[in-house]
Amino acid sequence: MARCDRCGEEEGMPYQCRLCGGTFCSEHRLPENHDCPGLEGWNDPNGVFDSGFDDSVSSSSSKSSVLGLDTGPGGVLAYFRGNATYILLGLMWLMFLVQYAVAPYVLGIEQGTRAWLDLFTLNTSHPLYVWTWVTSVFAHGGLTHIVFNSIVLYFFGPVVERRIGSKKFVALFLVSGALAGLAQVGAALAVSAPAAVLGASGAIAALMGVLTVLNPNLRILLYFVIPMPLWVATLLFAGYSVLMSGVGGIGAGGVAQLAHLAGLALGLLYGVKLKRDGERAPQELRFGGGGGGGLGGRRRR
């Protein structure tokens, strides 16, 4: 048995969409019946409508075979369609390698120096260094930090990506992550306090917010053990961030508490927009993680 990604009903003989990879019941098996993001590629006759009788299409297909890539409908870029979550995960770990191996041992940029901070963190010293709006989302403050964020993104990301499509998913991840960091740094500047933030937690909080609106009763197994509906987990997450901010400030415990709240708020707002379409999410997710705190003076998101 499997559940339909569109309506949530159990289906004994589920259908898997070849364009988006989702699982659907007989009623929603057609791409147009589940708002498949792959429909965006239907204007490419050399991809989706390939009949196999056109010589030019056959030539193109043979070239793809030589490369050893299953490009699918729409050309080479279609290889990445529906896999943006894993690409973002890969970029996070690649950035981690650059932070702690390439920068100090190859480029001579030691961790914690001004050059290192200006490359990998969004900070109050240089908030208009635009590249840090992106690099700070992928950079992390240590192994525990990136492992925890990777676990949550691995489980939440594909669900949201299937619903809104890869392009919008990447845009949501980058924009919410950058705005969450800017909110933290902006608040620090307002009170004349130094701050440097890094991490994908703000973006991941946005994904959590989207799912909470789409299906507040989504059952999750926190740490793979503790069952609870998603709305409870979200409420606990938000309450903890608010409490810590009230007790120790917006960067309490070395964690960018305000960035978490900003990312969550952005996700909730976007989820409200999606809710108008009447979409539902799967009924159960499992994830776990651990570790908090900061690294030096940097706030981890």
N, C-alpha and C positions, 0 to 999 in steps of 0.2 A: 504494500500500500504506500501511496505517496500523496502529498498534499499539493493542490493546485496553487501556484504562486499568485494567481490572479484573484481567486475567490476563497481559497483556503479549504475547499472541500476535499475529502479523501477520494482517491481515484485508484481503482484496482489495476487498470491498464493505462498508466499515464503516458502523455505525449511529451516529447522533448523537442523544443523549438531549435532548429538548426542555426537560426540567426542569433538568438540571444542566449541559448543554453538553458532557458528556464523550463520548468516542469508544469504541465497544464492538464486540465480535464478535457473531455471531448468538446465541451461547449466553448472553451477558450483556446483550443489548440492552434487555430489559425492566427498568424501574426497580427492581423487587423483586429482580432478579438481580444488581444491582451496588450495592445499598444506597444508592440515590439519595437525596441529602438533600432532593430535591423531594417525596419521599413525605410529608414533614411537612405539606405543604399539601393533602394529599388529603382532609382532613376539611372542606374548603371546597367545597360543591356549586356555589357561584357562580363557582368558578375552574376547577379541573381537570375537573369533571364538567359543564361548560357544554355543553348540547346544542344551544343556539341556538333552542330552542322556547319558552323561558320569557321572558315579556315583561320581567320585572324584570331579568333578566340582560342582555337586549338593551339596555335603558335604561342599565345600568351601563357596558356596552361602548361605547356611543355617547359617553358622557361622557369615557371614556378617550381616544377618538379625537380629541375636541375639544382635549384637552390635548396631543395629539401624542406621547403616551408609550405604548410597548408594555409594558403592565403585566404581561402574561402571567398564568399561573395564580396565584390567591390575592390579587388586588387590587394596589393601588398599590405596596405594599412589595415585591412580587415583582419589581419592576423592578430591585431591587438584589440579588436572590438570585443567587448565583454570581459576583457582581462585587465582592465585599468587598475583594479585593486592590487593585483599581483605586481604590476609594473611599479606602482607607488611603493609597495613594500620593498621591492628590489632597490629603488632609488634611496629609500631610507637607509638600508644596510650599506649601500655604496657610499652614501654620505658619511655614515659612521666610520667606514674604512678610511675615507679621506681625512676625517677629523683626527683620528687617533693613530693613524699610521703614515699616510702620505704627507700630511701637513707637518708633523714634527720631525719625521725621519728623512723625508725626501726634500721638502721645501724649507726646512729649518724654522718653521713657525710653531713655536712651543705653545702647548695648551695653556690657556689663561692669559696669554699676552694680548696686548691691544690689537695686534694684527689678527690673531686667532678669533677674538671676540667680534671684530668687524667683518670677518668672513662668515661666521657661523651663527651669530646671535643677532637678534633685533634688540638694540640697546638704546638707552637714553642719551648716550654720548653722541650717537650718529643715527637718529631715527629715520633720516631721509636717505640713508644708504639703501636704495630700493631693492638691490639684490638680496639683502638680508630678509626682506619680507617673504622671500621664497626659501632661501637656504635655511632659515631658522625653523621652518616647518619640517624639514627633513632631518635636520641635525638633532642630536640627543645628548643628554647629559651623563650617559653611562650605559652599561650593558643592561641593568635591570630596567631602566627607563625605556629603552628601545624594545626590549622583549615584551614588556607589558603592552605598549602601544601596538606592537605588531600583532599580538594575540587578538586584541579587540578589533583592529582593522581587518584582520583575516576573517573574522566571523560576521561583523556588521557590514563591511564594505561590499561584498558581492550582492547582498540583499538589496541595498540601496542602488547599486549600479544597475542591476537588472530592472529596477523600477524606472529610473530616470535616464538610462543610457550612459555610455562611457564618457561622452564629451561633457555632459552636464555634471556627471559625478566628479570628474577631475576638476571642473570649474568650482564646484561646491567645496571640494577638499582644499584647494589652494586659496580660494577667496576667504572661506571661513577661518582657515588656519592663519592667514595673514592678518585679517581683521581682529582675530582674538589676540594675537601678539601685539598689534597696535593699540588695542584697548588697554592691555596691561602696561605698556610703555607710556601711553598717554596719561594714564592715571598716575603713574610714578612721576612723570614730569610735572603734573599738576600740583603735587605735594613736595616737589623738589627733592625726590629721592632717587638714587641711582638704581637701575635695573637692567638686566640682560635676560632675555627669554629665548628658549629654544625647545623644540619638540612638537609632535603632531597631535598632542592631546586636545588642543582647541578644535582642530579639524575633526577629530574622532568624536568629540562631544557633540559636534554638529550632526554627525551621522546618527548618534544616539538620539538626538532630539527629533530628527526626521522619523525614525522608527517608532518613537514613543507616541507621536501624533497619529501615525498610520495605524498602529496596533498597540494601544497602551497595555493590553492584556497579554502581549507576547510573552511566552514563558521562557525564561532564561535560567541557566544553571550557573550561578556565580561560583567561580573557582571550580567549575565542573561538578559541584556538590550541592550548593545551596539553591533550592528552587525558589523563584519569585517572579511575579509579573514585572515587565519592563518598567511600568510607570513607578513602581516602588523603588526599583534600582535607580531610576532617574531622579526621583525625589530625594533619595538618600545621597546621591552624588551631589545634587545641587545644595541640599541642606548642609552637607559637610563643608562644601566650598564657602558657603555664606558664613557658617559658624567660624571656620578658621580665619576668614577675612576679618570678622568682627573681633576675634580674640588677638590675632597676631598681625593683622594688616593684609593687604592684597597679595603679598608674597609670603604668607605664613608658611613655615616649614620648608622654605626653599622651593615652593611650588607656586606657579602663576595661577592663583585661585581665580582672579578676575578673568583671565584668559579662558579658563574652563567655563565660567558662567557666560561669557560673551559667545563662545562657540556654541554652547547649548542653546542659548537664546536664538541665535541665527538658525540653528537646525529646527527648532520648534516653529519658527516663523515660516520656514520653507516647507515644513511638514504640513502646516495649515493650508498652504497653497495646494499641495499635492492631495490633501484629504478631499478636496472638492471633486477629484476624479473617482473617489470611492474605492481607492486601492487598499489592499490588505497585504500584510507581510506573513511569512511562515510562522508557525505556531510555537517553535522551540529553537533556542540558540544555546550553545554551550561556550563559555569562555572563562578565562581566569587570568590572573596576573599577580602583580605584587610590587611592593616597593614604592616609596614616596621619597620626599625629601629632595634636597637640591645638591648641586655640585658647586662648591665655592659660593660666589655671589650670584650665580645664574639661576633663573627660575625655570623649572621644567614644566612643560605643558603636556 
